[in-house]
Amino acid sequence: MKTLNSHLSWLLPFILILLVPPKALADCPPAEERLCIGVVLGGGGARGGAHVGVLKVLEEEGIPVDVIAGTSVGSFIGGLYAMGKTPDEIEEILRSTAWEEGLNDSVEREDMPFRRKRQSDAFPINPELGFDGTEFKFPKGVAQGQRMGELIQRSVGSLPDLESFDDLLITYRAVAADIETGEAVVIDNGALFSAMQASMSIPGVVRPFEYNGRLLVDGGIANNLPVDVVRELGADIIIAVDIGTALPTRDQLTSSVAVLNQLVDFLIKDNVEYQKSLLGEQDILLTPRNDDVNMLDFDAFSNSIQIGYDEANKRRALITQIDVPTSAWERFSSRRNAIAEPELRVVAVNIENHSRLRDSIIVERLGFEVGDQFDQTTVQEGIDRTYALDVFERIDYHVEDTAEGQVLNIAATEKSWGPGYLDFQFQMQDDYKGSSEFSLGAAWTMTNINDLGAEWRTVVVGGTDKLIATDLYFPLEWAPLNHYISTGVIYKRDQLYIDTGNNLLANSIQSEVTTFLGQGWNFSNKSRVEVGALYSDGYVALPDIGDPVFNGGRVQYNSRGLYAEYFYDSLDNADFARRGRIFHVRFEDRKDSIDGDRGTPQTLETTWLEVYSIGDHTFSGQVRAESFRSDEVDVTVRQFELGGFLNLSGLPPSSLSGNHLRYANIVYKYRLLENDFGLFKSPIYLGASYEMGNVWDKRDQIDHQSLIESGSVFTGIDSPLGPIYLAYAKAEGGFDSFYFYLGSHY
């Protein structure tokens, strides 16, 4: 019996070879008379670092991998290994990549076009909610995969499309799932990064990835451990790595989300168990266990790598039994070492434009010329500039080899839940002394109403102050996106504070309708110049408090004039900036009529803000100067105001008003906690301010000796709803105040 077993053992490799399909025999292993070795890498998010640990042990034992297939994170690590990356190089990619950014497709403020920047500052709550006038629309995922695709593509490098993944160093397959049918889809050609991303698109979290006409999602729901795929490729010996976790117990099913996740886990567990049943005695199953790691806990990659290494090390005795000649490993290493990053020169740029914008606008934003040497960083920067227009769902690129050279293919897809979008704002402030304000607003923007990117935006805000505004923005034909005309109507009803001279603050109401027509130039994302004309008509309703001046009357006024404005804004964050500058100058020359009194006033407003950071410490300084001048009258309905948090803190909001304003502050912030939740960040700050300023009715009254000093200490949170502050402040004159502040101040 022992002799028979020894003969069968000797014959087993040849029996297996006879059972392999002829095509697989030709490719696995190439030109070598030995058994074909396959590796299967299962899905499991951040636990996927274990795959790298396993690959390290295989390399230590000189095991050349001939075929490899993976699902989800397994497809990513398997793809990198298949293209020639070493386990150490893959580990470095996992450690150095900011994976949490891959779940956040929001555009950095610095990259936004100037107009979009101002819109986002005023209405910071952006739920990615579409409205076309008849129905609400929603995206297919919390994230659209734009940033995740960028991270994957950066890891892969400038690899052109492949007719077959058999052409890689190691024959490779990625497994995804068709969201329409639930079927497993084995991807074997095309852009390597696209195959990886399709396999990694978590349903509901990341939008389905369109690939060859099919909507694909994470392959885990269909085949999370693709043993059958590697077997069909001709593998005689399979090393399968299952990084799944145990199913939660009754005590762990504490929420509806946990119960829903359990249903998904059942699907995955069933298909994994089936795949395990396909393994034979000659195969090796490794099950690195790291149940404490959440699949999105990307900081755990390092720990997972060690767990995978330890698991493979425990089974090293089995791995060493794989009979591979030393020469086979040497040939594998030699082929890998010979791989060089291809030098690509683009002979054509092909735009697959699935949007309302004309191709020339996309080409202009890309800034890539035919004949340029392909540089991944340059291309990605161009895509980021284009994506920052905030009308695209995805912008992808891939490089295609042709007889003439490389063709850069850019696919730009407009948001499927557009072209109309809703943004919101919520603001509340209270000084705990009877002065409180709140507002709730919504903005609807209809984008791309022509192929130059024209927009129609309507804003409605209710609360202490009220605002209704609508405007049209038209880029001009000969300079799209840079030169524009803008026109609109603004109605606002504000609550004002008037100093009666007896330290009594009385409320008054200002109601005004303004129409404007402007022409402007966007020099860059950071700066804009605009000139135009405006007309306003309104009234101020004065309170009746028994004072002969404030007798409950109404002051009617109208105003028409010209304006010129320059605005430079490079801040990286509107409220908790860590770097950047604001320089703003606005000049108005008007003709006013106030209850029959006519004048030709001029106003000049100037703001300069500088922000610098060193580590977690941020320092900012601001100077504001605002003045009203008129030779005919000394009265205006547009006085400048001070008072409130970081606007001469300690004084009641808007408690100082006058025709001339001077103000300066120095603010220090310390970032206490980063609070990175992947889909968004909500850092916490501690800070303090020193401020001085005042207002005057006449220019000859301006005296720096009369400046009021104040200061504050505060804690702040950069939340998805806008900034949240809790502060205490003191000002000269015995004023002090606690503040609660929520929402944008724009």
C-alpha positions in Angstrom: 0.0 0.0 0.0 2.9 2.3 0.8 4.4 1.6 -2.6 1.1 2.4 -4.3 0.8 5.7 -2.4 4.3 6.7 -3.4 3.6 5.9 -7.1 0.4 7.9 -6.9 2.2 10.8 -5.3 4.8 10.7 -8.1 2.1 10.6 -10.8 -0.2 13.3 -9.2 1.5 16.2 -11.0 1.1 14.6 -14.4 -2.5 13.6 -13.7 -3.2 17.3 -12.8 -1.5 18.5 -15.9 -3.7 16.2 -18.0 -6.8 17.7 -16.4 -5.9 21.3 -17.1 -7.5 22.8 -20.3 -5.0 23.2 -23.2 -5.1 27.1 -23.2 -4.1 27.2 -19.6 -1.3 24.7 -20.2 0.2 27.0 -22.8 0.3 29.9 -20.3 0.9 28.5 -16.9 3.7 28.4 -16.2 5.2 29.8 -19.3 7.9 27.7 -20.9 8.6 25.7 -17.7 8.0 22.1 -16.9 6.6 22.4 -13.4 3.3 22.8 -11.6 1.4 26.0 -12.0 1.1 28.0 -8.8 -1.9 30.2 -8.2 -2.8 32.7 -5.5 -6.3 33.7 -4.4 -6.7 36.9 -2.4 -10.1 37.5 -0.8 -11.9 40.7 0.0 -12.0 42.3 3.4 -11.1 46.0 3.3 -8.4 47.1 5.6 -7.8 43.5 6.7 -6.3 43.1 3.2 -2.9 44.1 4.5 -2.7 40.4 5.5 -2.2 39.5 1.8 1.1 41.4 1.8 2.3 39.4 4.7 1.5 36.2 3.0 3.3 37.3 -0.2 6.4 38.1 1.8 6.5 34.5 3.1 6.1 33.1 -0.4 9.0 35.2 -1.6 11.1 34.1 1.3 10.5 30.5 0.2 11.2 31.3 -3.4 7.7 30.5 -4.6 7.0 32.1 -8.1 3.4 32.9 -8.6 2.0 32.1 -12.0 -1.6 33.2 -11.8 -3.3 35.5 -9.3 -6.9 36.6 -8.8 -8.5 38.8 -6.2 -11.7 40.4 -5.0 -12.0 43.9 -3.6 -8.8 44.7 -1.7 -7.5 41.4 -2.9 -7.8 42.6 -6.5 -5.8 45.7 -5.7 -2.9 43.9 -4.0 -3.0 41.1 -6.5 -3.0 43.6 -9.4 0.1 45.4 -8.0 1.9 42.1 -7.5 0.9 41.0 -10.9 2.4 44.1 -12.6 5.7 43.5 -10.8 5.5 45.3 -7.5 7.4 43.6 -4.6 5.6 43.0 -1.3 7.8 45.7 0.3 6.7 48.2 -2.4 3.1 47.2 -1.9 3.4 47.7 1.8 4.9 51.2 1.2 1.9 52.0 -1.0 -0.6 50.9 1.7 1.2 52.8 4.4 1.7 56.1 2.4 -1.6 56.3 0.7 -4.3 58.4 2.5 -7.1 55.9 1.9 -9.6 57.8 4.0 -9.5 60.5 1.3 -10.7 58.0 -1.2 -14.1 58.1 0.4 -14.4 61.9 0.1 -14.9 63.3 -3.4 -15.4 66.9 -2.2 -13.3 69.4 -4.0 -10.6 71.3 -2.1 -11.6 74.9 -1.6 -8.4 76.1 -3.2 -9.2 74.2 -6.4 -12.8 75.6 -6.7 -13.6 78.2 -9.4 -14.0 81.6 -7.7 -17.8 81.7 -8.1 -18.3 78.2 -6.7 -16.0 79.0 -3.8 -18.2 81.9 -2.7 -21.4 79.8 -3.2 -20.0 77.0 -1.0 -18.9 79.5 1.7 -22.4 80.9 2.0 -24.2 77.5 1.8 -21.8 75.0 3.2 -24.3 72.1 3.6 -24.1 70.2 0.4 -26.0 66.9 0.6 -25.5 66.1 -3.1 -29.2 66.5 -3.7 -30.5 67.1 -7.2 -33.7 68.9 -8.1 -34.7 69.5 -11.8 -37.9 71.4 -11.0 -40.1 68.3 -10.9 -38.4 65.7 -8.8 -35.5 65.2 -6.3 -32.6 63.0 -7.4 -29.9 61.3 -5.5 -26.4 59.9 -6.4 -25.8 56.1 -6.6 -23.3 56.2 -3.7 -22.2 58.4 -0.8 -18.9 58.8 -2.8 -18.6 58.7 -6.6 -15.2 57.0 -6.5 -13.3 60.0 -8.1 -10.7 60.2 -5.3 -10.5 56.5 -4.8 -9.8 56.1 -8.6 -7.1 58.7 -8.3 -5.4 56.9 -5.5 -5.6 53.5 -7.3 -4.3 55.0 -10.5 -1.4 56.7 -8.8 -0.5 53.3 -7.3 -0.6 51.6 -10.7 1.3 54.4 -12.6 1.3 55.0 -16.3 0.5 51.5 -17.4 -1.3 51.5 -20.8 -4.5 49.5 -21.4 -3.8 45.8 -21.9 -5.5 43.5 -24.4 -5.2 40.8 -21.8 -4.0 40.7 -18.2 -2.1 37.6 -19.2 0.5 40.1 -20.5 1.4 41.2 -17.0 4.3 39.6 -15.2 1.7 37.3 -13.5 -1.5 36.3 -15.2 -4.2 38.3 -13.3 -7.9 38.5 -12.9 -10.1 40.9 -10.9 -13.6 39.8 -9.7 -16.5 42.2 -9.4 -20.2 41.8 -9.3 -22.9 43.0 -11.7 -25.3 45.0 -9.6 -28.1 44.4 -12.1 -27.9 40.6 -12.1 -25.8 39.7 -9.0 -23.4 37.7 -11.2 -19.7 37.5 -10.6 -17.8 39.3 -13.4 -14.2 38.3 -14.1 -12.2 41.2 -15.6 -9.3 40.1 -17.8 -8.4 43.1 -19.9 -8.4 46.9 -20.3 -7.2 49.4 -17.8 -5.7 47.7 -14.7 -6.8 50.4 -12.3 -10.3 50.3 -13.7 -10.5 46.5 -13.0 -9.3 47.1 -9.5 -11.7 49.9 -8.8 -14.7 48.0 -10.2 -13.8 45.2 -7.8 -13.5 47.6 -4.8 -16.7 49.7 -5.3 -18.6 49.0 -2.1 -22.4 49.1 -2.9 -24.1 52.1 -1.4 -20.8 53.7 -0.3 -19.2 54.1 -3.7 -21.2 54.4 -6.9 -21.2 51.4 -9.2 -18.3 51.4 -11.7 -19.4 51.3 -15.4 -17.1 48.8 -17.2 -17.8 47.5 -20.7 -21.4 48.4 -20.5 -22.0 46.8 -17.1 -22.5 48.4 -13.7 -20.1 46.7 -11.4 -19.6 46.7 -7.6 -17.5 45.1 -5.1 -17.1 41.4 -6.0 -17.5 40.2 -2.5 -21.3 39.7 -2.8 -20.8 37.3 -5.7 -17.3 35.7 -5.2 -15.2 36.9 -2.3 -12.6 34.1 -2.6 -12.2 33.4 -6.4 -10.7 29.9 -6.2 -12.6 28.8 -9.3 -11.1 31.6 -11.3 -7.5 30.7 -10.6 -8.3 27.0 -11.1 -9.7 27.8 -14.6 -6.5 29.6 -15.4 -4.6 26.3 -14.9 -3.4 26.5 -11.4 -2.3 23.1 -10.1 -1.6 24.3 -6.6 -3.6 27.1 -5.1 -2.7 29.2 -2.1 -6.0 30.9 -1.0 -6.0 33.7 1.6 -9.4 34.3 3.3 -9.4 37.4 5.4 -13.1 37.3 6.4 -14.3 37.6 9.9 -16.6 35.5 12.1 -20.3 36.3 11.9 -21.5 38.6 14.7 -23.2 37.0 17.7 -26.6 37.8 19.0 -25.1 40.2 21.6 -23.3 42.1 18.8 -26.5 42.6 16.7 -27.4 45.8 18.5 -28.8 47.9 15.7 -30.7 47.8 12.4 -27.4 48.5 10.6 -25.8 45.5 12.2 -28.7 43.3 11.2 -28.5 44.5 7.6 -24.8 43.9 7.6 -25.4 40.4 8.8 -27.5 39.6 5.8 -24.7 40.8 3.5 -22.3 38.7 5.6 -24.5 35.6 5.0 -24.2 36.1 1.2 -20.4 36.5 1.4 -20.0 33.6 3.8 -22.0 31.2 1.5 -20.0 32.0 -1.6 -16.7 31.8 0.3 -17.6 28.4 1.8 -18.4 27.1 -1.7 -15.1 28.4 -3.0 -13.3 26.7 -0.2 -14.9 23.4 -1.1 -13.1 23.6 -4.5 -9.7 23.4 -2.8 -7.9 20.1 -3.0 -5.4 18.3 -0.7 -2.5 19.9 -2.6 -3.9 23.4 -2.0 -3.2 25.6 1.0 -5.9 27.7 2.8 -4.6 30.6 5.0 -7.1 32.4 7.3 -5.4 35.4 8.9 -7.8 36.5 11.7 -8.2 40.1 12.6 -11.8 40.4 13.7 -11.2 43.6 15.6 -10.4 45.6 12.4 -13.2 47.3 10.6 -13.0 47.0 6.8 -12.6 50.8 6.5 -10.1 51.1 9.3 -7.2 51.9 7.0 -4.8 52.8 9.8 -4.8 49.0 10.6 -3.0 48.1 7.4 0.3 47.7 9.2 -1.1 45.4 11.9 -2.9 43.4 9.2 0.4 42.9 7.3 2.0 41.3 10.4 -1.0 39.1 11.0 -0.9 37.8 7.5 2.9 37.1 7.8 2.4 35.3 11.1 -0.4 33.1 9.6 1.7 32.2 6.6 4.7 31.6 8.9 2.7 29.1 10.9 2.0 27.2 7.7 5.5 27.6 6.3 6.1 23.8 6.5 3.3 23.3 4.0 4.5 26.1 1.8 8.0 24.6 1.7 6.6 21.4 0.4 5.7 23.1 -2.9 8.3 21.7 -5.3 9.7 24.6 -7.3 13.2 24.6 -8.8 15.5 27.4 -7.7 15.9 28.4 -11.3 12.1 29.1 -11.6 12.4 31.7 -8.8 15.5 33.2 -10.4 13.7 33.5 -13.7 10.7 35.2 -12.0 12.9 37.6 -10.2 14.9 38.4 -13.3 11.7 39.2 -15.3 10.4 41.4 -12.5 13.7 43.3 -12.2 13.6 43.9 -16.0 10.3 45.8 -15.8 10.8 49.5 -16.4 8.3 52.4 -16.3 7.3 53.0 -19.9 8.1 56.4 -21.4 4.9 57.5 -23.1 4.4 60.4 -25.6 0.8 61.4 -26.3 0.0 61.6 -30.0 -3.7 62.4 -29.5 -6.1 63.4 -26.7 -9.6 61.9 -27.1 -12.4 63.5 -25.0 -15.4 61.3 -24.3 -17.7 64.1 -23.2 -20.9 63.0 -21.5 -21.9 66.4 -20.3 -23.6 69.6 -21.5 -20.3 71.5 -21.6 -18.5 71.8 -24.9 -15.3 69.8 -25.4 -13.1 73.0 -25.6 -13.9 73.9 -22.0 -12.7 70.5 -20.8 -9.6 70.6 -22.9 -8.8 74.1 -21.6 -9.1 73.0 -18.0 -7.0 69.9 -18.6 -4.1 71.9 -20.0 -2.5 69.0 -21.7 -1.1 69.3 -25.2 -0.7 66.7 -27.9 3.0 65.8 -28.2 3.7 66.2 -24.5 5.4 63.4 -22.7 2.9 61.6 -20.6 3.3 62.7 -16.9 0.7 61.2 -14.5 1.0 64.1 -12.1 0.3 66.7 -14.8 -2.7 64.8 -16.2 -4.1 64.3 -12.7 -3.8 68.0 -11.9 -5.7 68.8 -15.1 -8.4 66.3 -14.2 -8.6 67.8 -10.7 -9.1 71.3 -12.2 -11.9 70.0 -14.4 -13.6 68.1 -11.7 -13.5 71.2 -9.5 -16.2 72.7 -11.8 -18.4 70.6 -9.6 -20.7 69.4 -12.4 -19.0 66.0 -13.1 -19.8 62.7 -11.4 -16.6 61.1 -12.6 -13.6 62.0 -14.8 -11.4 59.1 -15.7 -8.4 58.7 -18.0 -6.6 55.8 -19.5 -3.7 55.5 -22.0 -4.2 53.4 -25.1 -1.3 52.0 -27.2 -1.6 52.6 -31.0 0.8 52.1 -33.9 1.4 55.9 -33.9 2.0 56.2 -30.2 -0.1 56.6 -27.1 -3.6 58.1 -27.0 -4.8 59.8 -23.8 -8.5 59.0 -23.4 -10.5 61.3 -21.1 -14.0 60.2 -20.1 -16.0 63.0 -18.4 -19.5 62.1 -17.1 -21.9 64.8 -15.8 -23.6 64.2 -12.5 -26.6 61.9 -13.0 -28.6 63.7 -10.3 -28.2 67.1 -12.0 -28.2 69.6 -13.6 -30.0 71.3 -10.8 -28.6 71.1 -7.2 -29.7 72.1 -3.8 -27.4 73.5 -1.0 -28.3 74.7 2.4 -27.2 76.9 5.3 -28.1 77.0 9.0 -26.9 79.8 11.2 -27.5 80.6 14.8 -25.7 82.9 17.3 -26.5 83.8 20.9 -24.6 86.1 23.3 -26.8 84.9 26.3 -27.8 88.5 27.0 -30.9 88.6 25.0 -29.3 89.1 21.6 -29.8 86.1 19.3 -30.1 85.5 15.6 -30.9 82.5 13.4 -31.4 81.8 9.8 -32.2 78.8 7.6 -31.6 78.9 3.9 -31.6 77.0 0.6 -29.9 77.6 -2.7 -30.9 76.0 -6.0 -28.4 76.1 -8.9 -29.3 75.1 -12.4 -25.9 74.4 -14.0 -24.9 74.1 -17.6 -27.9 75.8 -19.1 -25.8 76.3 -22.2 -22.6 74.6 -23.4 -20.4 77.4 -22.0 -21.4 76.6 -18.4 -24.0 79.3 -17.8 -25.9 79.1 -14.5 -29.1 80.2 -12.9 -29.0 80.4 -9.1 -31.9 81.2 -6.7 -31.4 81.7 -2.9 -34.1 81.8 -0.2 -33.1 82.6 3.5 -35.5 83.0 6.4 -35.1 83.8 10.0 -34.0 87.0 11.8 -32.8 88.4 8.5 -34.5 87.4 5.2 -33.2 87.1 1.7 -34.5 86.2 -1.7 -32.2 86.4 -4.6 -31.8 85.1 -8.1 -29.1 85.7 -10.7 -27.9 84.6 -14.1 -24.3 83.9 -14.8 -23.2 83.9 -18.5 -19.6 83.0 -19.6 -18.8 84.8 -22.8 -18.2 82.9 -26.1 -14.7 84.2 -26.7 -13.4 83.5 -23.2 -15.5 80.8 -21.6 -15.2 80.5 -17.8 -12.9 83.5 -17.6 -14.9 86.4 -18.9 -18.6 86.7 -17.9 -21.7 88.8 -17.5 -23.9 88.5 -14.5 -27.3 89.9 -13.7 -29.8 89.5 -10.9 -32.3 90.7 -8.4 -31.9 90.7 -4.6 -34.5 91.3 -2.0 -33.5 91.5 1.7 -35.1 92.4 4.9 -32.6 92.9 7.8 -33.0 93.7 11.4 -30.8 96.6 12.3 -29.6 98.0 15.6 -29.7 101.8 16.3 -27.8 103.5 19.1 -30.2 106.1 20.5 -27.4 107.9 22.3 -28.6 106.7 25.7 -27.0 103.3 25.4 -30.3 101.9 24.4 -30.3 99.6 21.4 -33.5 99.7 19.4 -34.5 97.4 16.6 -35.3 98.7 13.1 -36.1 97.0 9.9 -34.4 97.7 6.6 -36.2 96.3 3.5 -34.5 96.7 0.1 -34.7 95.4 -3.5 -31.5 95.6 -5.6 -31.0 94.9 -9.3 -27.5 94.7 -10.8 -25.7 94.0 -14.0 -22.0 93.2 -13.9 -19.2 92.2 -16.2 -16.2 90.3 -14.8 -13.0 88.4 -15.4 -11.9 85.3 -13.5 -8.1 85.6 -13.6 -7.8 82.3 -11.8 -9.6 80.2 -9.2 -8.2 82.7 -6.7 -9.0 86.1 -8.1 -11.7 88.0 -9.9 -12.4 91.6 -11.1 -16.0 92.8 -11.6 -17.5 96.1 -12.7 -21.1 97.0 -13.1 -24.2 99.0 -12.3 -26.8 98.6 -9.6 -30.1 100.1 -8.6 -31.7 99.8 -5.1 -35.1 100.9 -3.7 -36.0 100.4 -0.1 -37.0 101.8 3.3 -35.9 101.8 6.9 -38.7 101.4 9.5 -37.7 103.2 12.7 -38.9 102.0 16.1 -41.1 104.1 18.3 -39.4 104.3 21.7 -40.7 107.7 22.8 -37.7 109.6 21.4 -38.3 112.5 19.0 -35.7 111.2 16.6 -36.9 107.6 16.7 -40.7 108.1 16.3 -41.7 105.0 14.5 -41.5 106.6 11.1 -40.3 105.2 7.8 -37.3 106.5 5.7 -37.7 105.9 2.0 -34.6 105.8 -0.2 -33.4 104.8 -3.6 -29.9 104.5 -5.0 -28.3 104.0 -8.3 -24.7 103.8 -9.3 -21.6 102.0 -10.5 -19.3 99.6 -8.7 -15.9 98.1 -9.2 -14.6 95.2 -7.2 -11.3 93.1 -6.9 -11.3 89.9 -4.9 -8.4 87.7 -4.2 -9.0 84.6 -2.1 -6.6 81.7 -1.6 -7.8 80.4 1.8 -7.9 76.6 2.0 -10.9 76.8 4.4 -13.5 79.6 4.7 -13.7 79.5 8.5 -10.8 77.4 9.8 -8.1 78.3 7.2 -4.6 77.0 7.8 -3.0 78.9 4.9 -3.9 81.6 2.4 -4.9 85.2 1.9 -7.9 87.4 1.3 -7.5 90.8 -0.3 -10.8 92.5 -1.2 -11.5 96.0 -2.4 -14.9 97.3 -3.4 -15.7 100.9 -4.6 -19.2 102.3 -5.2 -20.1 105.7 -6.7 -23.8 106.3 -6.3 -26.6 108.8 -6.5 -28.8 108.5 -3.5 -32.2 110.0 -2.6 -33.1 109.6 1.1 -36.6 111.1 1.9 -36.0 113.8 -0.7 -32.4 114.6 0.3 -30.1 113.9 -2.6 -26.4 113.1 -2.6 -23.6 111.5 -4.5 -21.9 109.3 -1.9 -18.9 107.1 -2.5 -18.0 104.0 -0.4 -14.7 102.2 -0.2 -14.4 98.8 1.5 -11.0 97.1 2.0 -10.1 93.8 3.7 -6.8 92.1 4.1 -6.4 88.7 5.8 -3.3 86.6 6.1 -3.1 83.1 7.5 -0.1 81.0 8.3 0.4 77.6 10.1 3.2 75.8 11.7 2.2 72.3 12.5 -1.0 72.4 14.5 -0.6 76.1 15.3 -2.3 78.7 13.1 -1.9 82.4 13.2 -4.0 85.0 11.3 -4.1 88.7 11.0 -6.9 90.8 9.6 -7.3 94.6 8.8 -10.5 96.2 7.6 -11.1 99.8 6.6 -14.5 100.9 5.3 -15.6 104.5 4.6 -18.6 106.5 3.3 -18.1 110.0 1.8 -20.6 112.5 0.5 -20.2 116.2 0.0 -24.0 116.8 0.1 -25.3 114.7 3.0 -23.9 113.0 6.1 -26.6 110.4 6.3 -26.6 107.0 4.7 -28.7 103.9 5.0 -25.7 101.7 4.5 -23.7 102.2 7.7 -20.8 99.9 8.6 -21.2 97.8 11.7 -19.0 96.3 14.5 -19.9 94.0 17.4 -20.2 90.3 17.9 -17.8 87.4 17.8 -14.5 88.1 16.0 -16.0 91.4 14.9 -14.9 93.3 18.1 -15.8 90.4 20.4 -17.4 91.3 23.7 -19.8 93.9 22.2 -23.3 92.9 21.3 -23.7 92.0 17.6 -23.9 95.0 15.3 -24.0 97.3 18.3 -21.7 99.9 16.7 -22.5 101.5 13.4 -21.1 104.5 11.5 -19.9 105.9 8.2 -16.3 105.0 8.8 -14.9 101.8 10.2 -11.5 100.6 11.2 -10.8 97.1 12.6 -7.9 94.8 13.1 -7.4 91.4 14.8 -4.8 88.7 15.5 -6.2 85.2 16.0 -4.4 82.1 17.2 -5.9 78.6 16.7 -4.5 75.3 17.9 -5.8 72.1 16.2 -6.6 69.9 19.2 -8.1 66.9 17.3 -8.2 65.9 13.7 -11.4 63.9 13.8 -11.1 62.3 10.4 -14.2 60.2 9.7 -13.3 59.3 6.2 -16.3 60.8 4.5 -15.7 64.1 6.2 -13.3 65.7 8.8 -14.5 67.6 11.8 -11.4 68.9 13.6 -11.6 70.7 17.0 -9.7 73.9 17.7 -8.7 76.0 20.8 -8.1 79.6 20.2 -7.8 83.2 21.3 -8.1 86.6 19.7 -6.9 90.2 20.3 -9.0 92.8 18.5 -9.3 96.6 18.2 -11.6 98.8 16.2 -14.3 101.5 16.2 -16.7 103.3 14.0 -17.2 107.1 13.5 -19.8 109.2 11.7 -17.4 111.8 10.3 -14.0 111.4 8.9 -12.5 114.1 11.1 -13.6 112.1 14.1 -11.4 109.2 13.3 -8.9 108.9 16.1 -6.8 105.9 16.8 -6.8 106.9 20.5 -10.5 106.0 20.5 -10.1 102.5 19.3 -11.8 99.9 21.4 -9.8 96.9 22.5 -11.2 93.4 23.0 -10.2 89.8 23.2 -11.7 86.3 23.3 -10.9 82.7 24.0 -12.8 80.0 22.2 -13.2 76.4 21.1 -14.3 75.7 17.6 -15.4 72.7 15.5 -15.2 72.6 11.7 -18.5 70.7 11.3 -20.4 69.6 8.2 -23.0 72.2 9.1 -20.5 74.9 9.2 -18.3 76.3 12.0 -19.4 75.9 15.6 -17.9 78.2 18.3 -18.3 78.5 22.0 -16.5 81.6 23.2 -16.0 84.1 26.0 -15.0 87.7 25.2 -14.3 91.0 27.0 -14.2 94.5 25.6 -13.3 97.9 26.9 -16.1 99.7 28.6 -17.0 96.8 30.9 -18.6 94.7 28.1 -18.2 90.9 28.2 -20.2 88.1 26.7 -20.4 84.4 26.1 -21.1 83.4 22.5 -22.6 80.3 20.9 -22.1 80.5 17.2 -23.1 78.0 14.5 -23.0 78.4 10.7 -21.2 80.3 8.1 -20.7 84.1 8.5 -20.9 84.8 4.8 
